[in-house]
Amino acid sequence: MDASIVAVYGSGVNVSGSSRTEVLRKSWESYTKQVVISANPERVICVGKGVARVVENDLQALFPGRYEVIPQPNARLSSKEHMANFQRYYEFCNL
């Protein structure tokens, strides 16, 4: 599930960093956090370090040892780093 209930990218428009953070924070606090809690997932993967900066404290409190933060799939990483991340996702999901 997306952390934000509204798009912060689209049609070539990129919402600025502080505004994007505020959108994520408001979405998480007012809606998304409760949806994730209600789903009671075995594990949570938080995609994107920017998203993690907003939600990680809550993830630590709500899902200790049951969440992982991973870079976005379009992160500027080497193919080796992308493969290592893929292996992390796979292992985390198959615990």
PDB file of N, CA, C and O in Angstrom, chain B, residues numbered from 101:
ATOM      1  N   MET B 101       0.846  -1.160   0.000  1.00  0.00           N
ATOM      2  CA  MET B 101       0.000   0.000   0.000  1.00  0.00           C
ATOM      3  C   MET B 101       0.891   1.222   0.000  1.00  0.00           C
ATOM      4  O   MET B 101       1.954   1.220   0.621  1.00  0.00           O
ATOM      5  N   ASP B 102       0.480   2.230  -0.670  1.00  0.00           N
ATOM      6  CA  ASP B 102       1.250   3.465  -0.737  1.00  0.00           C
ATOM      7  C   ASP B 102       1.072   4.243   0.559  1.00  0.00           C
ATOM      8  O   ASP B 102      -0.032   4.307   1.100  1.00  0.00           O
ATOM      9  N   ALA B 103       2.142   4.827   1.052  1.00  0.00           N
ATOM     10  CA  ALA B 103       2.068   5.603   2.297  1.00  0.00           C
ATOM     11  C   ALA B 103       1.241   6.865   2.136  1.00  0.00           C
ATOM     12  O   ALA B 103       0.655   7.350   3.103  1.00  0.00           O
ATOM     13  N   SER B 104       1.187   7.399   0.928  1.00  0.00           N
ATOM     14  CA  SER B 104       0.442   8.630   0.680  1.00  0.00           C
ATOM     15  C   SER B 104      -0.885   8.313  -0.006  1.00  0.00           C
ATOM     16  O   SER B 104      -0.948   7.479  -0.910  1.00  0.00           O
ATOM     17  N   ILE B 105      -1.927   8.980   0.431  1.00  0.00           N
ATOM     18  CA  ILE B 105      -3.235   8.767  -0.187  1.00  0.00           C
ATOM     19  C   ILE B 105      -3.414   9.599  -1.454  1.00  0.00           C
ATOM     20  O   ILE B 105      -4.406   9.437  -2.166  1.00  0.00           O
ATOM     21  N   VAL B 106      -2.469  10.482  -1.740  1.00  0.00           N
ATOM     22  CA  VAL B 106      -2.496  11.271  -2.965  1.00  0.00           C
ATOM     23  C   VAL B 106      -1.135  11.184  -3.641  1.00  0.00           C
ATOM     24  O   VAL B 106      -0.122  10.944  -2.984  1.00  0.00           O
ATOM     25  N   ALA B 107      -1.116  11.377  -4.936  1.00  0.00           N
ATOM     26  CA  ALA B 107       0.139  11.322  -5.684  1.00  0.00           C
ATOM     27  C   ALA B 107       0.996  12.538  -5.374  1.00  0.00           C
ATOM     28  O   ALA B 107       0.504  13.665  -5.320  1.00  0.00           O
ATOM     29  N   VAL B 108       2.282  12.292  -5.173  1.00  0.00           N
ATOM     30  CA  VAL B 108       3.196  13.405  -4.973  1.00  0.00           C
ATOM     31  C   VAL B 108       4.134  13.552  -6.166  1.00  0.00           C
ATOM     32  O   VAL B 108       4.998  14.428  -6.188  1.00  0.00           O
ATOM     33  N   TYR B 109       3.951  12.692  -7.146  1.00  0.00           N
ATOM     34  CA  TYR B 109       4.641  12.785  -8.430  1.00  0.00           C
ATOM     35  C   TYR B 109       3.585  12.591  -9.500  1.00  0.00           C
ATOM     36  O   TYR B 109       2.561  11.954  -9.252  1.00  0.00           O
ATOM     37  N   GLY B 110       3.810  13.116 -10.649  1.00  0.00           N
ATOM     38  CA  GLY B 110       2.885  12.859 -11.739  1.00  0.00           C
ATOM     39  C   GLY B 110       2.952  13.932 -12.788  1.00  0.00           C
ATOM     40  O   GLY B 110       3.215  15.095 -12.482  1.00  0.00           O
ATOM     41  N   SER B 111       2.715  13.553 -14.018  1.00  0.00           N
ATOM     42  CA  SER B 111       2.707  14.470 -15.155  1.00  0.00           C
ATOM     43  C   SER B 111       3.938  15.365 -15.160  1.00  0.00           C
ATOM     44  O   SER B 111       3.860  16.539 -15.521  1.00  0.00           O
ATOM     45  N   GLY B 112       5.068  14.808 -14.759  1.00  0.00           N
ATOM     46  CA  GLY B 112       6.305  15.588 -14.761  1.00  0.00           C
ATOM     47  C   GLY B 112       6.425  16.572 -13.625  1.00  0.00           C
ATOM     48  O   GLY B 112       7.395  17.327 -13.564  1.00  0.00           O
ATOM     49  N   VAL B 113       5.449  16.583 -12.712  1.00  0.00           N
ATOM     50  CA  VAL B 113       5.473  17.509 -11.588  1.00  0.00           C
ATOM     51  C   VAL B 113       5.985  16.765 -10.363  1.00  0.00           C
ATOM     52  O   VAL B 113       5.518  15.671 -10.047  1.00  0.00           O
ATOM     53  N   ASN B 114       6.932  17.361  -9.689  1.00  0.00           N
ATOM     54  CA  ASN B 114       7.495  16.779  -8.482  1.00  0.00           C
ATOM     55  C   ASN B 114       7.219  17.736  -7.336  1.00  0.00           C
ATOM     56  O   ASN B 114       7.720  18.860  -7.333  1.00  0.00           O
ATOM     57  N   VAL B 115       6.431  17.305  -6.370  1.00  0.00           N
ATOM     58  CA  VAL B 115       6.142  18.141  -5.212  1.00  0.00           C
ATOM     59  C   VAL B 115       7.436  18.323  -4.431  1.00  0.00           C
ATOM     60  O   VAL B 115       8.190  17.364  -4.265  1.00  0.00           O
ATOM     61  N   SER B 116       7.704  19.514  -3.956  1.00  0.00           N
ATOM     62  CA  SER B 116       8.968  19.799  -3.273  1.00  0.00           C
ATOM     63  C   SER B 116       9.147  18.927  -2.040  1.00  0.00           C
ATOM     64  O   SER B 116       8.178  18.402  -1.492  1.00  0.00           O
ATOM     65  N   GLY B 117      10.399  18.776  -1.607  1.00  0.00           N
ATOM     66  CA  GLY B 117      10.745  17.895  -0.503  1.00  0.00           C
ATOM     67  C   GLY B 117       9.947  18.123   0.767  1.00  0.00           C
ATOM     68  O   GLY B 117       9.389  17.175   1.319  1.00  0.00           O
ATOM     69  N   SER B 118       9.878  19.364   1.246  1.00  0.00           N
ATOM     70  CA  SER B 118       9.165  19.610   2.500  1.00  0.00           C
ATOM     71  C   SER B 118       7.665  19.391   2.342  1.00  0.00           C
ATOM     72  O   SER B 118       7.016  18.891   3.261  1.00  0.00           O
ATOM     73  N   SER B 119       7.108  19.754   1.199  1.00  0.00           N
ATOM     74  CA  SER B 119       5.682  19.525   0.954  1.00  0.00           C
ATOM     75  C   SER B 119       5.396  18.033   0.829  1.00  0.00           C
ATOM     76  O   SER B 119       4.383  17.545   1.330  1.00  0.00           O
ATOM     77  N   ARG B 120       6.292  17.309   0.160  1.00  0.00           N
ATOM     78  CA  ARG B 120       6.133  15.856  -0.003  1.00  0.00           C
ATOM     79  C   ARG B 120       6.164  15.185   1.372  1.00  0.00           C
ATOM     80  O   ARG B 120       5.354  14.302   1.654  1.00  0.00           O
ATOM     81  N   THR B 121       7.083  15.600   2.209  1.00  0.00           N
ATOM     82  CA  THR B 121       7.178  15.040   3.559  1.00  0.00           C
ATOM     83  C   THR B 121       5.900  15.302   4.335  1.00  0.00           C
ATOM     84  O   THR B 121       5.397  14.419   5.030  1.00  0.00           O
ATOM     85  N   GLU B 122       5.378  16.507   4.220  1.00  0.00           N
ATOM     86  CA  GLU B 122       4.148  16.848   4.933  1.00  0.00           C
ATOM     87  C   GLU B 122       2.951  16.038   4.415  1.00  0.00           C
ATOM     88  O   GLU B 122       2.115  15.604   5.207  1.00  0.00           O
ATOM     89  N   VAL B 123       2.862  15.832   3.099  1.00  0.00           N
ATOM     90  CA  VAL B 123       1.800  15.003   2.527  1.00  0.00           C
ATOM     91  C   VAL B 123       1.903  13.585   3.070  1.00  0.00           C
ATOM     92  O   VAL B 123       0.907  13.002   3.497  1.00  0.00           O
ATOM     93  N   LEU B 124       3.117  13.030   3.052  1.00  0.00           N
ATOM     94  CA  LEU B 124       3.315  11.677   3.578  1.00  0.00           C
ATOM     95  C   LEU B 124       2.939  11.603   5.059  1.00  0.00           C
ATOM     96  O   LEU B 124       2.251  10.673   5.482  1.00  0.00           O
ATOM     97  N   ARG B 125       3.383  12.566   5.830  1.00  0.00           N
ATOM     98  CA  ARG B 125       3.096  12.560   7.270  1.00  0.00           C
ATOM     99  C   ARG B 125       1.585  12.625   7.532  1.00  0.00           C
ATOM    100  O   ARG B 125       1.055  11.841   8.319  1.00  0.00           O
ATOM    101  N   LYS B 126       0.909  13.549   6.879  1.00  0.00           N
ATOM    102  CA  LYS B 126      -0.549  13.685   7.079  1.00  0.00           C
ATOM    103  C   LYS B 126      -1.290  12.429   6.628  1.00  0.00           C
ATOM    104  O   LYS B 126      -2.199  11.962   7.314  1.00  0.00           O
ATOM    105  N   SER B 127      -0.899  11.881   5.473  1.00  0.00           N
ATOM    106  CA  SER B 127      -1.540  10.666   4.974  1.00  0.00           C
ATOM    107  C   SER B 127      -1.330   9.508   5.943  1.00  0.00           C
ATOM    108  O   SER B 127      -2.265   8.774   6.260  1.00  0.00           O
ATOM    109  N   TRP B 128      -0.088   9.352   6.410  1.00  0.00           N
ATOM    110  CA  TRP B 128       0.239   8.269   7.336  1.00  0.00           C
ATOM    111  C   TRP B 128      -0.550   8.420   8.633  1.00  0.00           C
ATOM    112  O   TRP B 128      -1.170   7.464   9.100  1.00  0.00           O
ATOM    113  N   GLU B 129      -0.530   9.597   9.204  1.00  0.00           N
ATOM    114  CA  GLU B 129      -1.181   9.809  10.496  1.00  0.00           C
ATOM    115  C   GLU B 129      -2.704   9.726  10.415  1.00  0.00           C
ATOM    116  O   GLU B 129      -3.348   9.202  11.324  1.00  0.00           O
ATOM    117  N   SER B 130      -3.277  10.241   9.331  1.00  0.00           N
ATOM    118  CA  SER B 130      -4.733  10.322   9.270  1.00  0.00           C
ATOM    119  C   SER B 130      -5.399   9.101   8.649  1.00  0.00           C
ATOM    120  O   SER B 130      -6.607   8.921   8.799  1.00  0.00           O
ATOM    121  N   TYR B 131      -4.632   8.255   7.951  1.00  0.00           N
ATOM    122  CA  TYR B 131      -5.291   7.131   7.283  1.00  0.00           C
ATOM    123  C   TYR B 131      -4.426   5.871   7.203  1.00  0.00           C
ATOM    124  O   TYR B 131      -4.799   4.824   7.731  1.00  0.00           O
ATOM    125  N   THR B 132      -3.293   5.973   6.554  1.00  0.00           N
ATOM    126  CA  THR B 132      -2.527   4.792   6.180  1.00  0.00           C
ATOM    127  C   THR B 132      -2.048   3.987   7.381  1.00  0.00           C
ATOM    128  O   THR B 132      -2.089   2.757   7.347  1.00  0.00           O
ATOM    129  N   LYS B 133      -1.603   4.641   8.426  1.00  0.00           N
ATOM    130  CA  LYS B 133      -1.114   3.918   9.597  1.00  0.00           C
ATOM    131  C   LYS B 133      -2.192   2.994  10.154  1.00  0.00           C
ATOM    132  O   LYS B 133      -1.912   1.842  10.484  1.00  0.00           O
ATOM    133  N   GLN B 134      -3.402   3.485  10.258  1.00  0.00           N
ATOM    134  CA  GLN B 134      -4.491   2.669  10.803  1.00  0.00           C
ATOM    135  C   GLN B 134      -4.827   1.496   9.887  1.00  0.00           C
ATOM    136  O   GLN B 134      -5.155   0.410  10.366  1.00  0.00           O
ATOM    137  N   VAL B 135      -4.749   1.703   8.590  1.00  0.00           N
ATOM    138  CA  VAL B 135      -4.998   0.607   7.650  1.00  0.00           C
ATOM    139  C   VAL B 135      -3.958  -0.490   7.831  1.00  0.00           C
ATOM    140  O   VAL B 135      -4.299  -1.672   7.863  1.00  0.00           O
ATOM    141  N   VAL B 136      -2.692  -0.102   7.951  1.00  0.00           N
ATOM    142  CA  VAL B 136      -1.619  -1.083   8.135  1.00  0.00           C
ATOM    143  C   VAL B 136      -1.793  -1.802   9.474  1.00  0.00           C
ATOM    144  O   VAL B 136      -1.644  -3.022   9.540  1.00  0.00           O
ATOM    145  N   ILE B 137      -2.101  -1.073  10.525  1.00  0.00           N
ATOM    146  CA  ILE B 137      -2.330  -1.698  11.831  1.00  0.00           C
ATOM    147  C   ILE B 137      -3.475  -2.703  11.748  1.00  0.00           C
ATOM    148  O   ILE B 137      -3.365  -3.820  12.255  1.00  0.00           O
ATOM    149  N   SER B 138      -4.566  -2.307  11.112  1.00  0.00           N
ATOM    150  CA  SER B 138      -5.735  -3.187  10.988  1.00  0.00           C
ATOM    151  C   SER B 138      -5.427  -4.456  10.199  1.00  0.00           C
ATOM    152  O   SER B 138      -5.983  -5.520  10.474  1.00  0.00           O
ATOM    153  N   ALA B 139      -4.545  -4.336   9.229  1.00  0.00           N
ATOM    154  CA  ALA B 139      -4.185  -5.506   8.416  1.00  0.00           C
ATOM    155  C   ALA B 139      -3.346  -6.506   9.212  1.00  0.00           C
ATOM    156  O   ALA B 139      -3.293  -7.686   8.865  1.00  0.00           O
ATOM    157  N   ASN B 140      -2.692  -6.040  10.276  1.00  0.00           N
ATOM    158  CA  ASN B 140      -1.859  -6.878  11.125  1.00  0.00           C
ATOM    159  C   ASN B 140      -0.925  -7.779  10.303  1.00  0.00           C
ATOM    160  O   ASN B 140      -0.962  -9.002  10.435  1.00  0.00           O
ATOM    161  N   PRO B 141      -0.094  -7.170   9.461  1.00  0.00           N
ATOM    162  CA  PRO B 141       0.769  -7.973   8.586  1.00  0.00           C
ATOM    163  C   PRO B 141       1.861  -8.689   9.356  1.00  0.00           C
ATOM    164  O   PRO B 141       2.305  -8.233  10.410  1.00  0.00           O
ATOM    165  N   GLU B 142       2.288  -9.825   8.809  1.00  0.00           N
ATOM    166  CA  GLU B 142       3.419 -10.549   9.403  1.00  0.00           C
ATOM    167  C   GLU B 142       4.687  -9.717   9.281  1.00  0.00           C
ATOM    168  O   GLU B 142       5.509  -9.678  10.196  1.00  0.00           O
ATOM    169  N   ARG B 143       4.835  -9.048   8.132  1.00  0.00           N
ATOM    170  CA  ARG B 143       6.010  -8.227   7.869  1.00  0.00           C
ATOM    171  C   ARG B 143       5.585  -6.995   7.071  1.00  0.00           C
ATOM    172  O   ARG B 143       4.585  -7.007   6.353  1.00  0.00           O
ATOM    173  N   VAL B 144       6.374  -5.938   7.219  1.00  0.00           N
ATOM    174  CA  VAL B 144       6.133  -4.705   6.479  1.00  0.00           C
ATOM    175  C   VAL B 144       7.428  -4.326   5.774  1.00  0.00           C
ATOM    176  O   VAL B 144       8.498  -4.313   6.383  1.00  0.00           O
ATOM    177  N   ILE B 145       7.321  -4.023   4.500  1.00  0.00           N
ATOM    178  CA  ILE B 145       8.460  -3.495   3.754  1.00  0.00           C
ATOM    179  C   ILE B 145       8.140  -2.048   3.427  1.00  0.00           C
ATOM    180  O   ILE B 145       7.150  -1.753   2.758  1.00  0.00           O
ATOM    181  N   CYS B 146       8.970  -1.166   3.896  1.00  0.00           N
ATOM    182  CA  CYS B 146       8.833   0.261   3.620  1.00  0.00           C
ATOM    183  C   CYS B 146       9.741   0.576   2.437  1.00  0.00           C
ATOM    184  O   CYS B 146      10.961   0.442   2.529  1.00  0.00           O
ATOM    185  N   VAL B 147       9.142   0.994   1.329  1.00  0.00           N
ATOM    186  CA  VAL B 147       9.899   1.264   0.111  1.00  0.00           C
ATOM    187  C   VAL B 147      10.243   2.744   0.043  1.00  0.00           C
ATOM    188  O   VAL B 147       9.365   3.601  -0.055  1.00  0.00           O
ATOM    189  N   GLY B 148      11.531   3.021   0.098  1.00  0.00           N
ATOM    190  CA  GLY B 148      12.012   4.390  -0.038  1.00  0.00           C
ATOM    191  C   GLY B 148      12.492   4.971   1.270  1.00  0.00           C
ATOM    192  O   GLY B 148      11.791   4.936   2.281  1.00  0.00           O
ATOM    193  N   LYS B 149      13.699   5.507   1.238  1.00  0.00           N
ATOM    194  CA  LYS B 149      14.270   6.089   2.447  1.00  0.00           C
ATOM    195  C   LYS B 149      13.546   7.360   2.865  1.00  0.00           C
ATOM    196  O   LYS B 149      13.472   7.671   4.053  1.00  0.00           O
ATOM    197  N   GLY B 150      13.006   8.101   1.885  1.00  0.00           N
ATOM    198  CA  GLY B 150      12.234   9.296   2.221  1.00  0.00           C
ATOM    199  C   GLY B 150      10.962   8.945   2.967  1.00  0.00           C
ATOM    200  O   GLY B 150      10.588   9.630   3.919  1.00  0.00           O
ATOM    201  N   VAL B 151      10.299   7.886   2.544  1.00  0.00           N
ATOM    202  CA  VAL B 151       9.104   7.418   3.245  1.00  0.00           C
ATOM    203  C   VAL B 151       9.499   6.946   4.639  1.00  0.00           C
ATOM    204  O   VAL B 151       8.813   7.237   5.618  1.00  0.00           O
ATOM    205  N   ALA B 152      10.604   6.217   4.721  1.00  0.00           N
ATOM    206  CA  ALA B 152      11.057   5.705   6.024  1.00  0.00           C
ATOM    207  C   ALA B 152      11.319   6.830   7.017  1.00  0.00           C
ATOM    208  O   ALA B 152      11.033   6.686   8.205  1.00  0.00           O
ATOM    209  N   ARG B 153      11.856   7.942   6.545  1.00  0.00           N
ATOM    210  CA  ARG B 153      12.108   9.064   7.461  1.00  0.00           C
ATOM    211  C   ARG B 153      10.814   9.530   8.128  1.00  0.00           C
ATOM    212  O   ARG B 153      10.837  10.030   9.253  1.00  0.00           O
ATOM    213  N   VAL B 154       9.705   9.370   7.442  1.00  0.00           N
ATOM    214  CA  VAL B 154       8.418   9.812   7.979  1.00  0.00           C
ATOM    215  C   VAL B 154       7.781   8.747   8.874  1.00  0.00           C
ATOM    216  O   VAL B 154       7.208   9.086   9.909  1.00  0.00           O
ATOM    217  N   VAL B 155       7.868   7.477   8.503  1.00  0.00           N
ATOM    218  CA  VAL B 155       7.087   6.433   9.189  1.00  0.00           C
ATOM    219  C   VAL B 155       7.907   5.470  10.059  1.00  0.00           C
ATOM    220  O   VAL B 155       7.326   4.677  10.800  1.00  0.00           O
ATOM    221  N   GLU B 156       9.230   5.522   9.985  1.00  0.00           N
ATOM    222  CA  GLU B 156      10.028   4.475  10.635  1.00  0.00           C
ATOM    223  C   GLU B 156       9.868   4.421  12.156  1.00  0.00           C
ATOM    224  O   GLU B 156       9.862   3.329  12.723  1.00  0.00           O
ATOM    225  N   ASN B 157       9.741   5.538  12.817  1.00  0.00           N
ATOM    226  CA  ASN B 157       9.538   5.488  14.275  1.00  0.00           C
ATOM    227  C   ASN B 157       8.292   4.694  14.624  1.00  0.00           C
ATOM    228  O   ASN B 157       8.298   3.896  15.562  1.00  0.00           O
ATOM    229  N   ASP B 158       7.223   4.914  13.869  1.00  0.00           N
ATOM    230  CA  ASP B 158       5.994   4.157  14.106  1.00  0.00           C
ATOM    231  C   ASP B 158       6.187   2.684  13.757  1.00  0.00           C
ATOM    232  O   ASP B 158       5.700   1.811  14.476  1.00  0.00           O
ATOM    233  N   LEU B 159       6.885   2.401  12.676  1.00  0.00           N
ATOM    234  CA  LEU B 159       7.119   1.000  12.306  1.00  0.00           C
ATOM    235  C   LEU B 159       7.912   0.288  13.394  1.00  0.00           C
ATOM    236  O   LEU B 159       7.624  -0.863  13.721  1.00  0.00           O
ATOM    237  N   GLN B 160       8.908   0.964  13.956  1.00  0.00           N
ATOM    238  CA  GLN B 160       9.694   0.371  15.042  1.00  0.00           C
ATOM    239  C   GLN B 160       8.802   0.049  16.239  1.00  0.00           C
ATOM    240  O   GLN B 160       8.942  -1.006  16.858  1.00  0.00           O
ATOM    241  N   ALA B 161       7.897   0.952  16.557  1.00  0.00           N
ATOM    242  CA  ALA B 161       7.021   0.760  17.712  1.00  0.00           C
ATOM    243  C   ALA B 161       5.942  -0.292  17.451  1.00  0.00           C
ATOM    244  O   ALA B 161       5.629  -1.099  18.326  1.00  0.00           O
ATOM    245  N   LEU B 162       5.381  -0.277  16.249  1.00  0.00           N
ATOM    246  CA  LEU B 162       4.253  -1.154  15.932  1.00  0.00           C
ATOM    247  C   LEU B 162       4.665  -2.545  15.459  1.00  0.00           C
ATOM    248  O   LEU B 162       3.965  -3.524  15.718  1.00  0.00           O
ATOM    249  N   PHE B 163       5.793  -2.631  14.772  1.00  0.00           N
ATOM    250  CA  PHE B 163       6.212  -3.890  14.164  1.00  0.00           C
ATOM    251  C   PHE B 163       7.684  -4.181  14.459  1.00  0.00           C
ATOM    252  O   PHE B 163       8.473  -4.374  13.534  1.00  0.00           O
ATOM    253  N   PRO B 164       8.056  -4.213  15.730  1.00  0.00           N
ATOM    254  CA  PRO B 164       9.473  -4.414  16.046  1.00  0.00           C
ATOM    255  C   PRO B 164       9.989  -5.744  15.478  1.00  0.00           C
ATOM    256  O   PRO B 164       9.420  -6.808  15.718  1.00  0.00           O
ATOM    257  N   GLY B 165      11.082  -5.643  14.721  1.00  0.00           N
ATOM    258  CA  GLY B 165      11.668  -6.830  14.106  1.00  0.00           C
ATOM    259  C   GLY B 165      10.887  -7.390  12.943  1.00  0.00           C
ATOM    260  O   GLY B 165      11.269  -8.415  12.378  1.00  0.00           O
ATOM    261  N   ARG B 166       9.787  -6.728  12.568  1.00  0.00           N
ATOM    262  CA  ARG B 166       8.933  -7.239  11.487  1.00  0.00           C
ATOM    263  C   ARG B 166       8.839  -6.281  10.312  1.00  0.00           C
ATOM    264  O   ARG B 166       7.949  -6.417   9.472  1.00  0.00           O
ATOM    265  N   TYR B 167       9.743  -5.317  10.243  1.00  0.00           N
ATOM    266  CA  TYR B 167       9.715  -4.406   9.107  1.00  0.00           C
ATOM    267  C   TYR B 167      11.124  -4.245   8.557  1.00  0.00           C
ATOM    268  O   TYR B 167      12.119  -4.482   9.242  1.00  0.00           O
ATOM    269  N   GLU B 168      11.172  -3.837   7.301  1.00  0.00           N
ATOM    270  CA  GLU B 168      12.443  -3.633   6.604  1.00  0.00           C
ATOM    271  C   GLU B 168      12.287  -2.393   5.739  1.00  0.00           C
ATOM    272  O   GLU B 168      11.226  -2.174   5.154  1.00  0.00           O
ATOM    273  N   VAL B 169      13.319  -1.590   5.654  1.00  0.00           N
ATOM    274  CA  VAL B 169      13.338  -0.424   4.769  1.00  0.00           C
ATOM    275  C   VAL B 169      14.227  -0.765   3.585  1.00  0.00           C
ATOM    276  O   VAL B 169      15.354  -1.232   3.752  1.00  0.00           O
ATOM    277  N   ILE B 170      13.709  -0.528   2.394  1.00  0.00           N
ATOM    278  CA  ILE B 170      14.465  -0.806   1.177  1.00  0.00           C
ATOM    279  C   ILE B 170      14.462   0.421   0.277  1.00  0.00           C
ATOM    280  O   ILE B 170      13.530   1.223   0.326  1.00  0.00           O
ATOM    281  N   PRO B 171      15.498   0.576  -0.546  1.00  0.00           N
ATOM    282  CA  PRO B 171      15.501   1.695  -1.490  1.00  0.00           C
ATOM    283  C   PRO B 171      14.404   1.522  -2.544  1.00  0.00           C
ATOM    284  O   PRO B 171      13.929   0.412  -2.788  1.00  0.00           O
ATOM    285  N   GLN B 172      14.019   2.620  -3.150  1.00  0.00           N
ATOM    286  CA  GLN B 172      13.061   2.547  -4.247  1.00  0.00           C
ATOM    287  C   GLN B 172      13.651   1.737  -5.394  1.00  0.00           C
ATOM    288  O   GLN B 172      14.865   1.757  -5.597  1.00  0.00           O
ATOM    289  N   PRO B 173      12.818   1.028  -6.145  1.00  0.00           N
ATOM    290  CA  PRO B 173      13.329   0.250  -7.272  1.00  0.00           C
ATOM    291  C   PRO B 173      14.066   1.103  -8.312  1.00  0.00           C
ATOM    292  O   PRO B 173      14.940   0.603  -9.020  1.00  0.00           O
ATOM    293  N   ASN B 174      13.713   2.383  -8.400  1.00  0.00           N
ATOM    294  CA  ASN B 174      14.373   3.253  -9.383  1.00  0.00           C
ATOM    295  C   ASN B 174      15.551   4.011  -8.771  1.00  0.00           C
ATOM    296  O   ASN B 174      16.055   4.959  -9.372  1.00  0.00           O
ATOM    297  N   ALA B 175      15.995   3.599  -7.579  1.00  0.00           N
ATOM    298  CA  ALA B 175      17.145   4.252  -6.946  1.00  0.00           C
ATOM    299  C   ALA B 175      18.372   4.102  -7.833  1.00  0.00           C
ATOM    300  O   ALA B 175      18.540   3.092  -8.517  1.00  0.00           O
ATOM    301  N   ARG B 176      19.209   5.100  -7.813  1.00  0.00           N
ATOM    302  CA  ARG B 176      20.439   5.059  -8.633  1.00  0.00           C
ATOM    303  C   ARG B 176      21.476   4.187  -7.934  1.00  0.00           C
ATOM    304  O   ARG B 176      22.347   4.677  -7.215  1.00  0.00           O
ATOM    305  N   LEU B 177      21.358   2.898  -8.163  1.00  0.00           N
ATOM    306  CA  LEU B 177      22.250   1.918  -7.564  1.00  0.00           C
ATOM    307  C   LEU B 177      22.877   1.081  -8.669  1.00  0.00           C
ATOM    308  O   LEU B 177      22.359   1.017  -9.784  1.00  0.00           O
ATOM    309  N   SER B 178      23.976   0.452  -8.354  1.00  0.00           N
ATOM    310  CA  SER B 178      24.593  -0.456  -9.321  1.00  0.00           C
ATOM    311  C   SER B 178      23.735  -1.714  -9.438  1.00  0.00           C
ATOM    312  O   SER B 178      22.892  -1.982  -8.581  1.00  0.00           O
ATOM    313  N   SER B 179      23.954  -2.473 -10.492  1.00  0.00           N
ATOM    314  CA  SER B 179      23.192  -3.713 -10.659  1.00  0.00           C
ATOM    315  C   SER B 179      23.469  -4.670  -9.505  1.00  0.00           C
ATOM    316  O   SER B 179      22.577  -5.410  -9.091  1.00  0.00           O
ATOM    317  N   LYS B 180      24.697  -4.666  -8.977  1.00  0.00           N
ATOM    318  CA  LYS B 180      25.022  -5.505  -7.816  1.00  0.00           C
ATOM    319  C   LYS B 180      24.189  -5.096  -6.593  1.00  0.00           C
ATOM    320  O   LYS B 180      23.669  -5.948  -5.871  1.00  0.00           O
ATOM    321  N   GLU B 181      24.072  -3.795  -6.378  1.00  0.00           N
ATOM    322  CA  GLU B 181      23.293  -3.304  -5.240  1.00  0.00           C
ATOM    323  C   GLU B 181      21.808  -3.640  -5.400  1.00  0.00           C
ATOM    324  O   GLU B 181      21.146  -4.025  -4.436  1.00  0.00           O
ATOM    325  N   HIS B 182      21.285  -3.490  -6.635  1.00  0.00           N
ATOM    326  CA  HIS B 182      19.886  -3.856  -6.875  1.00  0.00           C
ATOM    327  C   HIS B 182      19.674  -5.341  -6.622  1.00  0.00           C
ATOM    328  O   HIS B 182      18.657  -5.726  -6.044  1.00  0.00           O
ATOM    329  N   MET B 183      20.615  -6.185  -7.045  1.00  0.00           N
ATOM    330  CA  MET B 183      20.493  -7.626  -6.823  1.00  0.00           C
ATOM    331  C   MET B 183      20.544  -7.933  -5.333  1.00  0.00           C
ATOM    332  O   MET B 183      19.770  -8.757  -4.846  1.00  0.00           O
ATOM    333  N   ALA B 184      21.439  -7.285  -4.606  1.00  0.00           N
ATOM    334  CA  ALA B 184      21.525  -7.501  -3.156  1.00  0.00           C
ATOM    335  C   ALA B 184      20.213  -7.100  -2.477  1.00  0.00           C
ATOM    336  O   ALA B 184      19.757  -7.785  -1.561  1.00  0.00           O
ATOM    337  N   ASN B 185      19.608  -5.998  -2.918  1.00  0.00           N
ATOM    338  CA  ASN B 185      18.319  -5.573  -2.367  1.00  0.00           C
ATOM    339  C   ASN B 185      17.230  -6.583  -2.687  1.00  0.00           C
ATOM    340  O   ASN B 185      16.417  -6.917  -1.826  1.00  0.00           O
ATOM    341  N   PHE B 186      17.210  -7.071  -3.922  1.00  0.00           N
ATOM    342  CA  PHE B 186      16.221  -8.075  -4.303  1.00  0.00           C
ATOM    343  C   PHE B 186      16.360  -9.307  -3.402  1.00  0.00           C
ATOM    344  O   PHE B 186      15.361  -9.854  -2.937  1.00  0.00           O
ATOM    345  N   GLN B 187      17.585  -9.733  -3.163  1.00  0.00           N
ATOM    346  CA  GLN B 187      17.808 -10.884  -2.300  1.00  0.00           C
ATOM    347  C   GLN B 187      17.327 -10.609  -0.871  1.00  0.00           C
ATOM    348  O   GLN B 187      16.764 -11.490  -0.220  1.00  0.00           O
ATOM    349  N   ARG B 188      17.554  -9.375  -0.388  1.00  0.00           N
ATOM    350  CA  ARG B 188      17.036  -9.002   0.935  1.00  0.00           C
ATOM    351  C   ARG B 188      15.528  -9.099   0.975  1.00  0.00           C
ATOM    352  O   ARG B 188      14.980  -9.651   1.929  1.00  0.00           O
ATOM    353  N   TYR B 189      14.824  -8.573  -0.045  1.00  0.00           N
ATOM    354  CA  TYR B 189      13.363  -8.612  -0.065  1.00  0.00           C
ATOM    355  C   TYR B 189      12.894 -10.056  -0.025  1.00  0.00           C
ATOM    356  O   TYR B 189      12.004 -10.421   0.742  1.00  0.00           O
ATOM    357  N   TYR B 190      13.518 -10.870  -0.875  1.00  0.00           N
ATOM    358  CA  TYR B 190      13.132 -12.273  -0.989  1.00  0.00           C
ATOM    359  C   TYR B 190      13.296 -12.985   0.351  1.00  0.00           C
ATOM    360  O   TYR B 190      12.384 -13.671   0.811  1.00  0.00           O
ATOM    361  N   GLU B 191      14.448 -12.821   0.967  1.00  0.00           N
ATOM    362  CA  GLU B 191      14.722 -13.484   2.248  1.00  0.00           C
ATOM    363  C   GLU B 191      13.770 -12.979   3.337  1.00  0.00           C
ATOM    364  O   GLU B 191      13.258 -13.766   4.135  1.00  0.00           O
ATOM    365  N   PHE B 192      13.540 -11.681   3.364  1.00  0.00           N
ATOM    366  CA  PHE B 192      12.659 -11.106   4.374  1.00  0.00           C
ATOM    367  C   PHE B 192      11.237 -11.647   4.235  1.00  0.00           C
ATOM    368  O   PHE B 192      10.572 -11.929   5.231  1.00  0.00           O
ATOM    369  N   CYS B 193      10.787 -11.787   3.010  1.00  0.00           N
ATOM    370  CA  CYS B 193       9.418 -12.267   2.773  1.00  0.00           C
ATOM    371  C   CYS B 193       9.279 -13.771   2.988  1.00  0.00           C
ATOM    372  O   CYS B 193       8.164 -14.279   3.110  1.00  0.00           O
ATOM    373  N   ASN B 194      10.369 -14.466   3.034  1.00  0.00           N
ATOM    374  CA  ASN B 194      10.324 -15.922   3.181  1.00  0.00           C
ATOM    375  C   ASN B 194      10.869 -16.395   4.522  1.00  0.00           C
ATOM    376  O   ASN B 194      11.314 -17.537   4.639  1.00  0.00           O
ATOM    377  N   LEU B 195      10.840 -15.542   5.524  1.00  0.00           N
ATOM    378  CA  LEU B 195      11.300 -15.937   6.867  1.00  0.00           C
ATOM    379  C   LEU B 195      10.354 -16.943   7.466  1.00  0.00           C
ATOM    380  O   LEU B 195      10.567 -17.398   8.590  1.00  0.00           O
TER     381      LEU B 195
END
